[in-house]
Amino acid sequence: MLSLRPRQRQQKLRLNLSRHEVGFEISPLKLATWNVNSLNVRLPHVLDWLEANQPDVLCLQETKQEDPRFPYQELSAVGYHALHSGQKTYNGVAILSRQLQTNQLAGIPNFADEQKRVVATNIDDLRIICAYIPNGQSLDSDKYQYKLRWLKALTTWLESELKTYPKLVLLGDYNIAPEDRDVHDPAAWIGQVLVSEPERAAFRQLVELGLHDAFRLFEQPEGSFSWWDYRMAGFRRNLGMRIDHILVSTPLIKQCKSCRIDIAPRKLERPSDHTPVVLELA
């Protein structure tokens, strides 16, 4: 379902498309991902962040809403179309965009899954995929095996998607810290999900498809994380992990201008335990 956009934004879109058609460069794109951990609770934060940062695309995870309860009207009022695939209490993913979306898809094709974890769309010739990868719970659980099967299905599908859409961005909560430097205390996490070797190997398999961790294309401060546990003053003590990622296909590397983690929303009252990751394409 797509919401309506204001007339002035429609006019801006037509102008941008006209410039593209005659060979001019379109305006830079700002894309972001944010696990909001319940849009019912975090909608005011999201609306404020959209107003302050003006992203062209925002991917959301853990909306925890069924589609009829998704705030299409509120998002339309601030100039965003929305594609959402949700369910009650758990999961739920959405792509918000200023421009019209085409070639929309929900779920991984040929992978039976009742959980709402993937949506995909096009903005012009850019393929945008929003994913909420399973947590896995523990290494000895069925949920961990489900996570590995899910990642395998994602990788198989993306291999095909990249052939159809060479310009592709995969944004979301991966629930994987790719390297020890993405964990505040690697030793403390030995034997747990998010850092196990099979999970990290699955992340590397995504990279081997021709995808690149946009955050690591740039020099970054040590201790850069996107998630902090609510317990034990995790955020104040920076006891975090970098598990929210933006992967870009090879044709987009030269267009990557910056990639950063915006910790400001994590400082708010009643925050999500995650915070946005922002990529700017020139």
C-alpha positions as a Markdown table, in Angstrom:
| # | Residue | x | y | z |
|---|---|---|---|---|
| 1 | Met | 0.0 | 0.0 | 0.0 |
| 2 | Leu | 1.3 | 3.4 | -0.9 |
| 3 | Ser | 0.3 | 6.7 | 0.7 |
| 4 | Leu | -0.2 | 9.9 | -1.2 |
| 5 | Arg | 2.5 | 12.6 | -1.3 |
| 6 | Pro | 2.0 | 16.4 | -1.2 |
| 7 | Arg | 1.7 | 18.3 | -4.5 |
| 8 | Gln | 4.9 | 20.2 | -4.0 |
| 9 | Arg | 6.9 | 17.0 | -3.6 |
| 10 | Gln | 5.2 | 15.6 | -6.7 |
| 11 | Gln | 6.5 | 18.7 | -8.6 |
| 12 | Lys | 10.0 | 18.2 | -7.3 |
| 13 | Leu | 9.9 | 14.5 | -8.3 |
| 14 | Arg | 8.8 | 15.5 | -11.9 |
| 15 | Leu | 11.7 | 18.0 | -12.0 |
| 16 | Asn | 14.2 | 15.4 | -10.8 |
| 17 | Leu | 13.0 | 12.8 | -13.3 |
| 18 | Ser | 13.2 | 15.3 | -16.2 |
| 19 | Arg | 16.8 | 16.1 | -15.3 |
| 20 | His | 17.6 | 12.4 | -15.2 |
| 21 | Glu | 16.0 | 11.9 | -18.6 |
| 22 | Val | 18.0 | 14.6 | -20.3 |
| 23 | Gly | 21.3 | 13.4 | -18.7 |
| 24 | Phe | 21.7 | 15.7 | -15.7 |
| 25 | Glu | 22.7 | 14.2 | -12.4 |
| 26 | Ile | 19.9 | 13.8 | -9.9 |
| 27 | Ser | 20.2 | 15.1 | -6.4 |
| 28 | Pro | 22.2 | 13.1 | -3.9 |
| 29 | Leu | 20.3 | 10.3 | -2.1 |
| 30 | Lys | 20.3 | 9.8 | 1.7 |
| 31 | Leu | 19.3 | 6.4 | 2.7 |
| 32 | Ala | 18.9 | 5.1 | 6.3 |
| 33 | Thr | 17.9 | 2.1 | 8.3 |
| 34 | Trp | 16.5 | 2.0 | 11.8 |
| 35 | Asn | 15.1 | -0.9 | 14.0 |
| 36 | Val | 12.4 | 1.1 | 15.9 |
| 37 | Asn | 11.4 | -1.7 | 18.2 |
| 38 | Ser | 7.6 | -0.9 | 18.0 |
| 39 | Leu | 6.4 | 1.9 | 15.8 |
| 40 | Asn | 3.4 | 2.2 | 18.1 |
| 41 | Val | 5.8 | 3.6 | 20.7 |
| 42 | Arg | 8.4 | 5.2 | 18.4 |
| 43 | Leu | 6.3 | 7.0 | 15.8 |
| 44 | Pro | 6.9 | 10.5 | 17.3 |
| 45 | His | 10.6 | 9.8 | 17.2 |
| 46 | Val | 10.4 | 8.6 | 13.6 |
| 47 | Leu | 8.5 | 11.7 | 12.5 |
| 48 | Asp | 10.9 | 14.0 | 14.3 |
| 49 | Trp | 13.9 | 12.3 | 12.8 |
| 50 | Leu | 12.4 | 12.5 | 9.3 |
| 51 | Glu | 11.8 | 16.2 | 9.7 |
| 52 | Ala | 15.3 | 16.8 | 11.1 |
| 53 | Asn | 17.2 | 14.6 | 8.7 |
| 54 | Gln | 15.1 | 14.6 | 5.5 |
| 55 | Pro | 16.2 | 11.2 | 4.2 |
| 56 | Asp | 15.1 | 10.1 | 0.7 |
| 57 | Val | 14.6 | 6.6 | 2.0 |
| 58 | Leu | 14.2 | 5.2 | 5.5 |
| 59 | Cys | 13.9 | 1.4 | 6.1 |
| 60 | Leu | 12.3 | 0.4 | 9.4 |
| 61 | Gln | 12.4 | -2.9 | 11.2 |
| 62 | Glu | 10.4 | -4.3 | 14.1 |
| 63 | Thr | 7.4 | -2.1 | 13.4 |
| 64 | Lys | 5.3 | -4.7 | 15.3 |
| 65 | Gln | 2.1 | -3.7 | 13.6 |
| 66 | Glu | -0.4 | -5.3 | 11.2 |
| 67 | Asp | -0.8 | -3.4 | 7.9 |
| 68 | Pro | -4.1 | -1.8 | 8.8 |
| 69 | Arg | -2.6 | -0.1 | 11.8 |
| 70 | Phe | 0.5 | 1.2 | 10.0 |
| 71 | Pro | 0.5 | 5.1 | 10.0 |
| 72 | Tyr | 0.3 | 5.7 | 6.3 |
| 73 | Gln | -1.6 | 9.0 | 6.7 |
| 74 | Glu | 0.9 | 10.4 | 9.2 |
| 75 | Leu | 3.8 | 9.5 | 7.0 |
| 76 | Ser | 2.1 | 10.9 | 3.9 |
| 77 | Ala | 1.5 | 14.1 | 5.7 |
| 78 | Val | 5.3 | 14.6 | 6.0 |
| 79 | Gly | 5.9 | 13.6 | 2.4 |
| 80 | Tyr | 6.6 | 9.9 | 2.4 |
| 81 | His | 5.3 | 6.9 | 0.5 |
| 82 | Ala | 5.3 | 3.7 | 2.5 |
| 83 | Leu | 5.6 | 0.0 | 1.7 |
| 84 | His | 4.9 | -2.1 | 4.8 |
| 85 | Ser | 4.7 | -5.8 | 5.6 |
| 86 | Gly | 3.8 | -6.4 | 9.2 |
| 87 | Gln | 2.3 | -8.6 | 11.8 |
| 88 | Lys | 1.0 | -8.2 | 15.4 |
| 89 | Thr | 3.5 | -8.0 | 18.2 |
| 90 | Tyr | 6.6 | -9.2 | 16.3 |
| 91 | Asn | 8.8 | -8.4 | 13.3 |
| 92 | Gly | 7.4 | -6.0 | 10.6 |
| 93 | Val | 9.4 | -4.1 | 8.0 |
| 94 | Ala | 8.8 | -0.9 | 6.0 |
| 95 | Ile | 10.4 | 1.2 | 3.3 |
| 96 | Leu | 9.5 | 5.0 | 3.4 |
| 97 | Ser | 10.5 | 7.1 | 0.4 |
| 98 | Arg | 10.0 | 10.5 | -1.0 |
| 99 | Gln | 9.8 | 9.2 | -4.5 |
| 100 | Leu | 7.3 | 6.8 | -6.0 |
| 101 | Gln | 8.1 | 3.1 | -5.5 |
| 102 | Thr | 7.9 | 0.4 | -8.2 |
| 103 | Asn | 8.4 | -3.4 | -8.4 |
| 104 | Gln | 7.4 | -3.9 | -4.8 |
| 105 | Leu | 7.9 | -7.2 | -3.1 |
| 106 | Ala | 7.3 | -8.7 | 0.3 |
| 107 | Gly | 9.1 | -11.8 | 1.6 |
| 108 | Ile | 11.8 | -13.9 | 0.1 |
| 109 | Pro | 10.6 | -15.7 | -3.0 |
| 110 | Asn | 10.4 | -19.5 | -2.8 |
| 111 | Phe | 11.0 | -19.5 | 0.9 |
| 112 | Ala | 7.9 | -20.2 | 3.0 |
| 113 | Asp | 7.9 | -18.0 | 6.0 |
| 114 | Glu | 5.0 | -16.6 | 8.1 |
| 115 | Gln | 7.3 | -14.0 | 9.7 |
| 116 | Lys | 7.3 | -10.6 | 8.1 |
| 117 | Arg | 11.0 | -9.8 | 7.6 |
| 118 | Val | 11.6 | -8.5 | 4.0 |
| 119 | Val | 10.3 | -5.9 | 1.7 |
| 120 | Ala | 11.9 | -4.6 | -1.6 |
| 121 | Thr | 11.2 | -1.9 | -4.0 |
| 122 | Asn | 12.7 | 0.3 | -6.7 |
| 123 | Ile | 13.4 | 4.0 | -6.7 |
| 124 | Asp | 14.2 | 4.6 | -10.4 |
| 125 | Asp | 16.9 | 2.0 | -11.2 |
| 126 | Leu | 18.0 | 1.6 | -7.5 |
| 127 | Arg | 16.8 | -1.6 | -5.9 |
| 128 | Ile | 16.2 | -1.2 | -2.2 |
| 129 | Ile | 15.8 | -4.1 | 0.2 |
| 130 | Cys | 14.8 | -3.8 | 3.8 |
| 131 | Ala | 15.5 | -6.9 | 5.9 |
| 132 | Tyr | 15.1 | -7.9 | 9.5 |
| 133 | Ile | 17.3 | -10.9 | 9.9 |
| 134 | Pro | 16.3 | -13.4 | 12.7 |
| 135 | Asn | 18.0 | -13.1 | 16.0 |
| 136 | Gly | 18.6 | -16.8 | 16.5 |
| 137 | Gln | 18.1 | -16.8 | 20.3 |
| 138 | Ser | 20.8 | -19.3 | 21.2 |
| 139 | Leu | 23.2 | -21.6 | 19.4 |
| 140 | Asp | 21.4 | -24.7 | 20.5 |
| 141 | Ser | 17.9 | -23.5 | 19.6 |
| 142 | Asp | 15.6 | -24.2 | 16.6 |
| 143 | Lys | 15.5 | -20.4 | 16.1 |
| 144 | Tyr | 19.3 | -20.5 | 15.4 |
| 145 | Gln | 18.8 | -23.1 | 12.7 |
| 146 | Tyr | 16.0 | -21.1 | 11.3 |
| 147 | Lys | 18.3 | -18.0 | 11.1 |
| 148 | Leu | 20.9 | -19.9 | 9.2 |
| 149 | Arg | 18.3 | -21.3 | 6.7 |
| 150 | Trp | 16.8 | -17.8 | 6.4 |
| 151 | Leu | 20.3 | -16.3 | 5.6 |
| 152 | Lys | 20.9 | -19.0 | 3.0 |
| 153 | Ala | 17.6 | -18.3 | 1.3 |
| 154 | Leu | 18.4 | -14.5 | 1.4 |
| 155 | Thr | 21.7 | -15.1 | -0.2 |
| 156 | Thr | 20.3 | -17.3 | -3.0 |
| 157 | Trp | 17.6 | -14.7 | -3.8 |
| 158 | Leu | 20.1 | -11.8 | -3.7 |
| 159 | Glu | 22.3 | -13.5 | -6.2 |
| 160 | Ser | 19.4 | -13.4 | -8.6 |
| 161 | Glu | 18.4 | -9.9 | -7.7 |
| 162 | Leu | 21.8 | -8.5 | -8.4 |
| 163 | Lys | 21.6 | -9.9 | -12.0 |
| 164 | Thr | 18.3 | -8.0 | -12.5 |
| 165 | Tyr | 19.2 | -4.9 | -10.5 |
| 166 | Pro | 23.0 | -4.2 | -10.6 |
| 167 | Lys | 22.4 | -1.1 | -8.4 |
| 168 | Leu | 21.2 | -2.6 | -5.1 |
| 169 | Val | 21.2 | -1.6 | -1.4 |
| 170 | Leu | 20.4 | -4.1 | 1.4 |
| 171 | Leu | 19.6 | -2.2 | 4.6 |
| 172 | Gly | 18.4 | -3.5 | 7.9 |
| 173 | Asp | 19.0 | -5.1 | 11.3 |
| 174 | Tyr | 21.2 | -8.1 | 10.4 |
| 175 | Asn | 21.5 | -9.4 | 14.0 |
| 176 | Ile | 25.2 | -10.1 | 13.1 |
| 177 | Ala | 28.3 | -8.3 | 14.3 |
| 178 | Pro | 30.7 | -9.1 | 11.4 |
| 179 | Glu | 33.9 | -8.7 | 13.2 |
| 180 | Asp | 35.3 | -8.5 | 16.8 |
| 181 | Arg | 35.7 | -4.7 | 16.4 |
| 182 | Asp | 31.9 | -4.5 | 16.1 |
| 183 | Val | 31.5 | -5.8 | 19.6 |
| 184 | His | 32.2 | -3.9 | 22.8 |
| 185 | Asp | 33.7 | -7.1 | 24.5 |
| 186 | Pro | 34.2 | -10.0 | 22.1 |
| 187 | Ala | 35.3 | -12.3 | 24.9 |
| 188 | Ala | 32.1 | -11.8 | 26.8 |
| 189 | Trp | 30.1 | -12.8 | 23.7 |
| 190 | Ile | 31.9 | -16.1 | 22.9 |
| 191 | Gly | 29.4 | -18.9 | 22.4 |
| 192 | Gln | 26.4 | -16.6 | 21.8 |
| 193 | Val | 24.3 | -15.6 | 18.8 |
| 194 | Leu | 25.2 | -12.5 | 16.7 |
| 195 | Val | 28.9 | -13.4 | 16.7 |
| 196 | Ser | 29.0 | -17.1 | 16.0 |
| 197 | Glu | 31.2 | -18.2 | 13.1 |
| 198 | Pro | 28.3 | -19.6 | 11.0 |
| 199 | Glu | 26.5 | -16.3 | 11.3 |
| 200 | Arg | 29.7 | -14.4 | 10.3 |
| 201 | Ala | 30.3 | -16.8 | 7.5 |
| 202 | Ala | 26.8 | -16.1 | 6.2 |
| 203 | Phe | 27.5 | -12.3 | 6.3 |
| 204 | Arg | 30.7 | -12.9 | 4.3 |
| 205 | Gln | 28.7 | -14.9 | 1.8 |
| 206 | Leu | 26.6 | -11.8 | 1.2 |
| 207 | Val | 29.7 | -9.8 | 0.7 |
| 208 | Glu | 31.0 | -12.4 | -1.8 |
| 209 | Leu | 28.0 | -11.8 | -4.0 |
| 210 | Gly | 29.5 | -8.4 | -4.7 |
| 211 | Leu | 28.1 | -6.4 | -1.8 |
| 212 | His | 30.1 | -4.0 | 0.4 |
| 213 | Asp | 29.7 | -2.8 | 4.0 |
| 214 | Ala | 29.1 | 0.9 | 3.4 |
| 215 | Phe | 30.1 | 1.8 | 6.9 |
| 216 | Arg | 33.5 | 0.2 | 6.5 |
| 217 | Leu | 34.2 | 2.1 | 3.2 |
| 218 | Phe | 35.1 | 5.1 | 5.5 |
| 219 | Glu | 37.3 | 5.6 | 8.4 |
| 220 | Gln | 35.2 | 5.3 | 11.6 |
| 221 | Pro | 35.8 | 5.9 | 15.3 |
| 222 | Glu | 36.5 | 2.9 | 17.5 |
| 223 | Gly | 33.6 | 1.7 | 19.5 |
| 224 | Ser | 31.0 | 2.5 | 16.8 |
| 225 | Phe | 27.8 | 0.6 | 17.6 |
| 226 | Ser | 24.2 | 0.7 | 16.5 |
| 227 | Trp | 22.6 | -1.4 | 19.3 |
| 228 | Trp | 22.9 | -1.3 | 23.1 |
| 229 | Asp | 21.0 | -3.4 | 25.6 |
| 230 | Tyr | 18.5 | -1.6 | 27.8 |
| 231 | Arg | 20.0 | -3.3 | 30.8 |
| 232 | Met | 23.1 | -2.5 | 32.8 |
| 233 | Ala | 23.2 | 1.1 | 31.5 |
| 234 | Gly | 24.4 | -0.3 | 28.2 |
| 235 | Phe | 24.1 | 2.9 | 26.2 |
| 236 | Arg | 25.7 | 5.1 | 28.8 |
| 237 | Arg | 28.7 | 2.7 | 29.1 |
| 238 | Asn | 28.8 | 2.1 | 25.3 |
| 239 | Leu | 28.4 | -1.6 | 25.8 |
| 240 | Gly | 27.1 | -2.0 | 22.3 |
| 241 | Met | 27.3 | -3.9 | 19.0 |
| 242 | Arg | 27.2 | -2.9 | 15.4 |
| 243 | Ile | 24.5 | -5.2 | 14.0 |
| 244 | Asp | 22.6 | -2.8 | 11.7 |
| 245 | His | 24.1 | -2.6 | 8.3 |
| 246 | Ile | 23.9 | -1.1 | 4.8 |
| 247 | Leu | 25.4 | -3.2 | 2.1 |
| 248 | Val | 25.8 | -1.7 | -1.4 |
| 249 | Ser | 26.5 | -3.4 | -4.7 |
| 250 | Thr | 29.8 | -2.7 | -6.6 |
| 251 | Pro | 28.4 | -0.2 | -9.1 |
| 252 | Leu | 27.4 | 2.1 | -6.2 |
| 253 | Ile | 30.7 | 2.2 | -4.4 |
| 254 | Lys | 31.9 | 5.3 | -6.2 |
| 255 | Gln | 28.7 | 7.1 | -5.3 |
| 256 | Cys | 29.1 | 6.5 | -1.6 |
| 257 | Lys | 29.8 | 9.8 | 0.0 |
| 258 | Ser | 29.5 | 9.0 | 3.7 |
| 259 | Cys | 28.1 | 6.4 | 6.1 |
| 260 | Arg | 27.5 | 7.1 | 9.8 |
| 261 | Ile | 25.7 | 6.0 | 12.9 |
| 262 | Asp | 23.3 | 8.6 | 14.3 |
| 263 | Ile | 23.3 | 8.0 | 18.1 |
| 264 | Ala | 21.0 | 11.0 | 18.9 |
| 265 | Pro | 17.7 | 9.0 | 18.9 |
| 266 | Arg | 19.2 | 6.6 | 21.4 |
| 267 | Lys | 19.5 | 9.5 | 23.9 |
| 268 | Leu | 15.7 | 10.2 | 23.8 |
| 269 | Glu | 13.2 | 9.3 | 26.4 |
| 270 | Arg | 11.7 | 5.8 | 25.7 |
| 271 | Pro | 14.2 | 5.1 | 22.8 |
| 272 | Ser | 14.6 | 2.1 | 20.6 |
| 273 | Asp | 17.6 | 0.0 | 21.6 |
| 274 | His | 18.8 | 0.5 | 18.1 |
| 275 | Thr | 19.7 | 3.8 | 16.4 |
| 276 | Pro | 19.8 | 4.8 | 12.7 |
| 277 | Val | 22.6 | 4.1 | 10.2 |
| 278 | Val | 22.7 | 6.7 | 7.4 |
| 279 | Leu | 24.3 | 6.4 | 3.9 |
| 280 | Glu | 24.7 | 9.3 | 1.5 |
| 281 | Leu | 25.1 | 8.7 | -2.2 |
| 282 | Ala | 26.5 | 11.5 | -4.3 |
